[in-house]
Amino acid sequence: MESRLKQCRRLRHAALWEGATLLLLLGIAVPLKHIAGQSALVTLMGPVHGMAFLYYLWTMTSNVTAEDWTRTEVAQLIGCAMLPFGAWFSIGLIERKAAAIVAPAA
């Protein structure tokens, strides 16, 4: 049970990092590029967000293959990763899964 909870925490952290880097990219870097002509931040944040997104997908894949996630829940996790502020919606789903892991043991 402890390893399953650890995987859920890792997925939650990956979702937060992915969501935060997406917001930085879309909310700060891209507007600076188009409004002020400053493309250096996009050059930096693009690969950082790409790596965060890949880590999120890897963590999600390793988590859902080890647990009893439904196709709908997996689609929600993927869909939320595509939306600004979507990571915070996926965190709710992840926390419900973690609570379901703990509930039968309690």
Residue frames as qw, qx, qy, qz and C-alpha x, y, z in Angstrom:
[[0.000, 0.886, 0.464, 0.000, 0.00, 0.00, 0.00],
 [0.327, -0.766, 0.080, 0.547, 2.84, 2.40, 0.83],
 [0.367, -0.131, 0.575, 0.719, 4.38, 2.05, -2.65],
 [0.161, 0.624, 0.675, 0.360, 0.99, 2.73, -4.26],
 [0.166, -0.925, -0.267, 0.214, 0.61, 5.91, -2.21],
 [0.415, -0.535, 0.324, 0.661, 4.15, 6.90, -3.12],
 [0.330, 0.237, 0.667, 0.625, 3.27, 6.49, -6.81],
 [0.015, 0.836, 0.530, 0.141, 0.20, 8.69, -6.34],
 [0.308, -0.840, -0.010, 0.447, 2.32, 11.37, -4.65],
 [0.422, -0.243, 0.515, 0.705, 4.84, 11.19, -7.49],
 [0.220, 0.521, 0.674, 0.476, 2.04, 11.56, -10.05],
 [0.133, -0.913, -0.364, 0.126, 0.61, 14.51, -8.11],
 [0.363, -0.682, 0.213, 0.597, 4.01, 16.25, -8.07],
 [0.377, 0.050, 0.644, 0.664, 4.51, 15.54, -11.77],
 [0.113, 0.744, 0.609, 0.252, 1.08, 17.06, -12.50],
 [0.231, -0.901, -0.146, 0.338, 1.97, 20.17, -10.51],
 [0.392, -0.460, 0.421, 0.677, 5.29, 20.62, -12.32],
 [0.309, 0.315, 0.705, 0.556, 3.70, 20.02, -15.71],
 [0.004, 0.850, 0.520, 0.083, 0.90, 22.48, -14.98],
 [0.308, -0.826, 0.007, 0.472, 3.23, 25.13, -13.57],
 [0.383, -0.269, 0.520, 0.715, 5.60, 24.98, -16.54],
 [0.230, 0.534, 0.689, 0.433, 2.67, 25.16, -18.96],
 [0.103, -0.924, -0.351, 0.113, 1.36, 28.27, -17.20],
 [0.369, -0.667, 0.236, 0.603, 4.81, 29.88, -17.24],
 [0.381, 0.040, 0.657, 0.649, 5.19, 29.07, -20.91],
 [0.101, 0.616, 0.657, 0.422, 1.75, 30.25, -22.01],
 [0.235, -0.892, -0.375, 0.092, 1.25, 33.02, -19.47],
 [0.316, -0.832, 0.173, 0.423, 4.64, 34.70, -19.44],
 [0.484, -0.283, 0.589, 0.583, 7.07, 33.40, -22.09],
 [0.370, 0.459, 0.677, 0.440, 4.80, 33.42, -25.15],
 [0.049, 0.948, 0.313, -0.021, 3.29, 36.87, -24.45],
 [0.348, -0.758, 0.268, 0.483, 6.79, 38.28, -23.92],
 [0.493, -0.016, 0.655, 0.573, 7.83, 36.80, -27.24],
 [0.258, 0.607, 0.629, 0.410, 4.92, 38.28, -29.16],
 [0.109, -0.958, -0.264, 0.020, 4.51, 41.59, -27.36],
 [0.290, -0.887, 0.267, 0.239, 8.08, 42.53, -26.49],
 [0.676, 0.635, -0.374, -0.007, 10.01, 40.42, -29.00],
 [0.237, -0.601, 0.727, -0.232, 11.82, 38.59, -26.18],
 [0.882, 0.111, -0.357, -0.288, 12.08, 34.99, -27.33],
 [0.230, 0.456, -0.793, 0.332, 14.78, 33.88, -24.86],
 [0.475, -0.173, 0.638, -0.581, 12.28, 32.75, -22.24],
 [0.885, 0.243, 0.007, -0.397, 10.37, 30.63, -24.77],
 [0.611, 0.502, -0.608, 0.072, 13.67, 29.06, -25.78],
 [0.013, -0.340, 0.802, -0.492, 14.26, 28.20, -22.13],
 [0.558, -0.012, 0.534, -0.636, 10.74, 27.25, -21.03],
 [0.771, 0.293, -0.320, -0.467, 9.81, 25.22, -24.10],
 [0.592, 0.247, -0.761, 0.094, 12.23, 22.36, -23.40],
 [0.098, -0.166, 0.736, -0.649, 11.64, 22.61, -19.64],
 [0.677, 0.101, 0.246, -0.686, 7.91, 22.17, -20.17],
 [0.750, 0.309, -0.506, -0.295, 8.54, 19.40, -22.69],
 [0.353, 0.231, -0.849, 0.317, 10.58, 17.46, -20.17],
 [0.327, -0.037, 0.599, -0.730, 7.98, 18.08, -17.44],
 [0.758, 0.197, -0.069, -0.618, 5.25, 16.83, -19.79],
 [0.674, 0.283, -0.679, -0.074, 7.21, 13.70, -20.68],
 [0.097, 0.176, -0.825, 0.528, 7.90, 13.02, -17.01],
 [0.551, 0.051, 0.354, -0.754, 4.18, 13.45, -16.28],
 [0.805, 0.240, -0.320, -0.438, 3.26, 11.00, -19.05],
 [0.500, 0.280, -0.799, 0.180, 5.86, 8.50, -17.88],
 [0.122, -0.106, 0.726, -0.668, 4.71, 8.78, -14.25],
 [0.675, 0.119, 0.134, -0.716, 1.07, 8.53, -15.28],
 [0.752, 0.267, -0.538, -0.272, 1.74, 5.46, -17.42],
 [0.361, 0.197, -0.845, 0.340, 3.65, 3.68, -14.68],
 [0.289, -0.034, 0.581, -0.760, 0.94, 4.57, -12.17],
 [0.721, 0.163, 0.028, -0.673, -2.11, 3.56, -14.18],
 [0.684, 0.246, -0.666, -0.166, -0.63, 0.27, -15.31],
 [0.256, 0.120, -0.845, 0.455, -0.01, -0.71, -11.69],
 [0.263, 0.164, 0.568, -0.763, -3.43, 0.39, -10.40],
 [0.241, 0.479, 0.841, 0.079, -7.07, -0.04, -11.29],
 [0.118, 0.439, -0.036, -0.890, -7.56, 3.17, -13.27],
 [0.593, 0.558, 0.571, -0.101, -10.45, 3.27, -15.72],
 [0.492, 0.342, 0.418, 0.683, -10.07, 4.46, -19.30],
 [0.048, -0.899, -0.314, -0.302, -12.14, 7.52, -18.45],
 [0.524, -0.812, 0.046, 0.252, -9.80, 8.45, -15.61],
 [0.643, -0.149, 0.377, 0.650, -6.75, 8.00, -17.82],
 [0.301, 0.616, 0.438, 0.582, -8.38, 10.16, -20.52],
 [0.254, -0.945, -0.192, -0.075, -9.10, 12.81, -17.88],
 [0.626, -0.589, 0.190, 0.474, -5.46, 12.79, -16.77],
 [0.529, 0.131, 0.455, 0.704, -4.26, 13.20, -20.35],
 [0.106, 0.775, 0.447, 0.434, -6.90, 15.82, -21.20],
 [0.388, -0.900, -0.129, 0.149, -6.13, 17.88, -18.12],
 [0.627, -0.358, 0.266, 0.638, -2.47, 17.98, -19.11],
 [0.391, 0.401, 0.479, 0.676, -3.44, 19.74, -22.33],
 [0.113, -0.858, -0.360, -0.349, -5.26, 22.61, -20.62],
 [0.146, 0.434, -0.399, 0.794, -3.92, 25.58, -18.70],
 [0.445, -0.322, 0.454, -0.701, -4.90, 25.06, -15.04],
 [0.848, 0.005, -0.398, -0.351, -5.87, 21.49, -15.99],
 [0.468, 0.225, -0.767, 0.376, -3.24, 20.01, -13.70],
 [0.223, -0.172, 0.560, -0.779, -5.19, 21.22, -10.70],
 [0.804, 0.007, -0.056, -0.591, -8.24, 19.28, -11.89],
 [0.786, 0.194, -0.588, 0.002, -6.18, 16.12, -12.31],
 [0.115, 0.323, -0.719, 0.604, -4.81, 16.52, -8.78],
 [0.629, -0.143, 0.300, -0.703, -8.35, 16.05, -7.45],
 [0.909, 0.155, -0.281, -0.266, -8.64, 12.78, -9.33],
 [0.551, 0.356, -0.672, 0.345, -5.24, 11.64, -8.08],
 [0.171, -0.304, 0.611, -0.711, -6.14, 12.48, -4.49],
 [0.814, -0.059, 0.093, -0.571, -9.42, 10.54, -4.77],
 [0.847, 0.241, -0.473, -0.009, -7.45, 7.53, -6.01],
 [0.278, 0.363, -0.691, 0.560, -5.02, 7.86, -3.10],
 [0.489, -0.227, 0.418, -0.731, -7.95, 8.06, -0.68],
 [0.908, 0.068, -0.161, -0.381, -9.42, 4.90, -2.22],
 [0.637, 0.320, -0.653, 0.255, -6.11, 3.12, -1.62],
 [0.017, 0.277, -0.656, 0.702, -6.12, 4.12, 2.06],
 [0.631, -0.198, 0.067, -0.747, -9.87, 3.58, 2.69],
 [0.884, -0.057, -0.420, -0.198, -9.99, -0.24, 2.45],
 [0.567, 0.166, -0.628, 0.506, -7.05, -0.50, 4.87],
 [0.127, -0.307, 0.394, -0.857, -8.68, 1.78, 7.45]]
